[in-house]
Amino acid sequence: MSPPDATRTRMPHSDFLATALDAARAAAETVRHYYQRNLTVTIKADKSPVTEADVETEKTIRAILAARFPQHGFHGEETGTSALDAEYVWFVDPIDGTKAFVREYPMFSTQIALAHRGRLIVGVSSAPVYGELAYGEIGVGAWLNDQPIHVSAIDTIENAALSTGNLKSLATGPRWPAFGRLVGRLNRIRGYGDFLHYHLLASGRIDAVVESDVNILDVGACAVIVEAAGGRFTDLEGRPLTAASGSVLATNGRLHEAIHAAIHR
């Protein structure tokens, strides 16, 4: 794994990133309080589960962000939205992976991202039970458990390790055969999923990620971390991530065009 430029790693965190980290650490305490408590699960209108832990964790995060930056907008998974037309907007998923949280295995995380005029600039991905805290800021750098990270230098599909997440819409669409041919060329394929494969990608331990059923609350923070670590993050069509995106192609950058072309053959 190549180290990031030293001048970048020495730069101090902005007030935005420092605040997001404070919010993530406070959220981790709330998450740990509720974890393995046999919580009641409610099914939302979109068929996804929610617990008291989700709501209380988001309230914890929202209170910290609002106290520091009252003029900022907010888009939360559980407590709604406010001032989405503001210059700065926070995107928060308090427990991304509620099903894992309820089943009591550690593949869930807290996702906090900040966008400036629609461009994601700060991201924190906190998995307190798993034991990883990744964060990044565009133009500054990325870190995992306070150590600077950078994407890999792998530049061929045949040498690449790729991880998948949700693939339902890809599997039922016209590009599934092309994806199957891509899989046949890869050196290694796994389904680490959720936050983990983005942490692995940003730190150079895998080389690409494909998902087809996500939203910006799930992956906005990880998009910042991957890009701040030197990678590239788009949807499967190659377009920049936006609130309307529903898929992901994330790579170390060197592989992006080749994987995109393989999926679209």
N, C-alpha and C positions, 0 to 999 in steps of 0.2 A: 504494500500500500504506500503510495507516494505521499509525503507530508505536504500539507498546504503551505503556501508562502508564509514565511516567518513574519513578515510585516503585517499580514492579516491576522495571525493568531495573537499578536500582541495588542491589537486594538481593543479598547474597552467596550463592553456591551453598552448599547444605547439605553436610555431610560425605558424605551418600549420593551426591549428584550429583558431588561432587569425586572420590569413589572410583570411580564409574562412568566418569568421564572418564579417570582414570588407567588403569583397566583397558582402556578402548578404545584409548588411545594405545599401551599396551604390546602389545595385540593387533595393532595396525596394523604394528608392527615385525615380528611373527611372520608376518603375512600377506604383507608385502613380501618377506620372506626366501624364502617358498615360491612366490610368484607367478612364472609362466612357467618353472617347473622341470620340466615334463613329468611330473607326479606320477601314480602309480598310482591308479586310481579303483576303489573297491569299491562294489557295489550293496547297499544295506541291505534288510531284509525288506520295508519299505514301498516299495521300488523307487526310492528316492531315492539319489543318489550321495554318497559321502563320501571324503575324501582325508586323508592325514597332516596336511595343513595345517588342516583342520577340527578334528581332535582336538587338535593342539598349541595352536592358537589358543584353544580352549575351556579347556584346562589353564592357559594363561597367565592368562586372565580369572578363572577359578575360584580360583586361588592368591591373587590380589590381593584378591578379595572375601572369601575365607575368613580371610585374615590380618587384615583390618580389622574384619570383622563375623562372628566365628566362630559366633555364635548364630543367624545368618540361615539360612533354607532356600535351596535351589538347585534349579532345573529347567533342565538343559542339553540341547541337541540331541544331543550326542555322548557326554557322560560321565555321564549319568544324573541322578537326583534324590536329594535328601536333605532331611529335615525340612520337608516341604511343609506341615505344620501349624503352622509357626513364625509368629510375628507378622509378620515380614518375609520375603519370598521373592523371590529374583532369578530372572529369566527370561532365558536367553542363547541366541542363535543365533550361533555364532562366524563362520560364513560363510553368510549368507543369500543364496543364488544360487550354489551350488557349480557348477552347470552353466556359468554365465558365467565363473566363476573358472577352470574347467578349459579352456574354450574361449578363454581369455585375452582377454576383453573386460571393461571395468571396471564392469559393472552388478551388483556384489555388495557386500555390506556386513556389518558386525558390529552385531548388535542386542543391547542390554543394557537391561533394564527391571527396576524394583523395585516390588513390590506390598506394601502395608501392609494387613493383614487383608482381602486380596482386592481392594483398590482400587489400581490402578496409579498411582504418584505420581512416578516418575523414569524418564526415558528418554534413551538415547544411541543415535544411529544414525550409524555411522562408515563412510564409503566412502573408504578411503585412496587407492586408485588413481584413482578418479574425482575425488577432491579435495574432498569435502564432509564436514563433521562437524556434525551437527545434534543438539541436546540441549534438554531442557526439564524443568521441575519444576512440578507442579500448584500453583497459587497464587503462583508466582514469575515465570515467563515462559519464553520459548523463544528459542533462538539458532541461527544458522547461520554457521559459521566465525567464531564469537565476535561476531557482529553480531545485535542483537535483531531478532526477526521477528514478524509478525502476519499473520493471514489477511486475505483480500480483503473488500471491502464489496459485491461483486456480489450482487444480491438477486432476479434473475429467471433462470429457466432459459434463456430466449432469449439472454441475455447471458453465459451461463456457459461455462467451459471445464472439461470432465470428462475424467479419465483412467481407464482400466481396467487391471486386472491379469488374474489367472486368472479365467476365466468359464465353465469347463466345466460345472459343475453348474447355473449360471444358464441356460446355453445349452440344456440338456436338460430344463429344468423349465418349469413353467406360466407363469412371469413373463417369458420371453424375448420374446414379442410386445410386452408393455408396455414392456420395456426398449428395443426397437426404435423404438417411438413416441417415447420419451424422447430417443433419439439424434437423431431427426428434428427435435426442437425446439431442441437445443443450438446455441450459437454455434460451438463447437469441441469435437471429441473426438479424443483420442490415447490410445495405450497406452504410457505411460512406464514403468509397472510397477515392481515391487520397491521399494526405498527411495525412488527418485527422485520418484515422484509425491507421496509424503507430504512430502518436503522442499519441493517446489513448492507444495503446498497450504498448508503452514504458513507459508510466506514470501509468500503472496499472489499467486503467479504462475499458479496455476490455482485452481479453485473447488470441485471435488468429485472423489472417487475412489470407484469401485465395484469390488469383488473378490468372488469367491464361493468360492474354495478356498484358505483360509489357516488358520493357527493362531496362537495367542498368541505363540509364539516369533518368528514372522515379523513381527508387527505391533504387539506390545505397546509397544515403545519409541516407535514412530511415533505410536501413539495418544496417548501422553503429550505428545509434541511438538506434535501438532496441537491438542490441547485446551489446552495451556499457551499456545499462540499465539492462542487465542480461538476455535478451531473446535469442531466436534462430531464424535464418533467412536462409531458403534454398529455392530451387525450389520445385515444387510439387512431384518430384521424390526423394527428400531428399538430393540433391546435393548442394554444396556451390554455392552461387550466383556468376556468371561470366558474361562477356559481351555477352555470347551466351544464357543466361537464358531467358526464356520467361514466367515464371510463378513464383508464390510465395506461400510458406507456412511459415508464421511468427507466432511465439507463445511466450509465457512466458517461454519456455523451458521445463517446467514440462509436458506440454500437447503435445509436438511435436510428440513423437513417437506414442501416441494414436491416434492423428488426422491423421497422415500420414498413419497408418495402416487402419483406418476407410475408408479413401478415396480410398485405394487400395484393398479393399475387393471385 
